[in-house]
Amino acid sequence: MRALSLPGCACRGAFQLGVLSRLTKAGEQFDLVAGASSGSVSGAALVAGLAADGPDMWRAMASTPVFSPRYLRSQRSPFGMSVILRDALRRYLPEEKLHRTEAELLVATTRARRFFTGQKDALVVHSNRERRDMHDVIVASCFIPVVYAQVPWLDGEVHIDGGASDNTLIDALVARGATDITVISPFPEGRIARTLFSPEEPPRAPPHVRLRLIFPERPLRQRNFDFAPGPLEEALTMPHKELILEPSVRPTRTA
């Protein structure tokens, strides 16, 4: 079973969509697609069959301010990520296209109360085979207090960024039978933080799983919450490298 892991990386998700656009044109397919935080947006575009158009979504947000007085009336906050994300989902990823997809989409969110009280079951993995409110789930998966003004509720609870609990969902993919997992990371050598509070390091998988890491050819200039046109376009068009970890075999590189 082939699976795809799309870790959260804020606005650097532009790199993920640039890669997905190329992989889609090359005919690559996945049975399972998992995303946390901004990775859930990239994953939604892929399962909806809209990955080829994904870069256009990011280009449409070029120069959009994250902090501006313009948001005060609707958001009661000068931070606009909630409205920026919801508008992008409505325009480019219609909810009806996120249902009955050939590949299953898994999205991570974190139960806020359980997370902040140290409980182990804070992580929730949502499937588009089971839910119809995927826009709400994706917004919850991306929610970081302050930067996002509107607190998301799912099933009677406040949920926050899925990456707070699990930013890669590799364990969830393996539990569902994945034996070949591709991870797209915008950081050098494919490093990624396992959670928002973990150091960046190469992702790990059980010995029987083939792991392919895709990462930028060069370090990206784009920052976490940055829609500046130059760095955004660089992230979308940056060539990628691959590092393949075969089961019980030393890593090999491909250009």
HELIX and SHEET records of a PDB file:
HELIX    1   1 ALA A   10  ARG A   12  5                                   3    
HELIX    2   2 GLY A   13  LYS A   25  1                                  13    
HELIX    3   3 SER A   38  VAL A   47  1                                  10    
HELIX    4   4 ALA A   51  ASP A   53  5                                   3    
HELIX    5   5 GLY A   54  ALA A   60  1                                   7    
HELIX    6   6 PRO A   69  TYR A   71  5                                   3    
HELIX    7   7 LEU A   72  GLN A   75  1                                   4    
HELIX    8   8 MET A   81  TYR A   92  1                                  12    
HELIX    9   9 GLU A   95  LEU A   98  5                                   4    
HELIX   10  10 ALA A  112  PHE A  116  1                                   5    
HELIX   11  11 MET A  134  CYS A  142  1                                   9    
HELIX   12  12 GLY A  162  ALA A  164  5                                   3    
HELIX   13  13 ILE A  170  ALA A  175  1                                   6    
HELIX   14  14 PRO A  188  GLY A  190  5                                   3    
HELIX   15  15 PRO A  229  THR A  237  1                                   9    
SHEET    1   A 8 LEU A 123  SER A 127  0                                        
SHEET    2   A 8 GLU A 104  ARG A 111 -1                                        
SHEET    3   A 8 LEU A  32  ALA A  36  1                                        
SHEET    4   A 8 ARG A   2  LEU A   6  1                                        
SHEET    5   A 8 ASP A 180  ILE A 184  1                                        
SHEET    6   A 8 ARG A 210  PRO A 216  1                                        
SHEET    7   A 8 HIS A 240  LEU A 245 -1                                        
SHEET    8   A 8 THR A 252  THR A 254 -1                                        
SHEET    1   B 4 LEU A 123  SER A 127  0                                        
SHEET    2   B 4 GLU A 104  ARG A 111 -1                                        
SHEET    3   B 4 GLU A 157  ASP A 161 -1                                        
SHEET    4   B 4 TRP A 153  LEU A 154 -1                                        
SHEET    1   C 2 ILE A 192  ALA A 193  0                                        
SHEET    2   C 2 GLU A 200  GLU A 201 -1                                        
END                                                                             
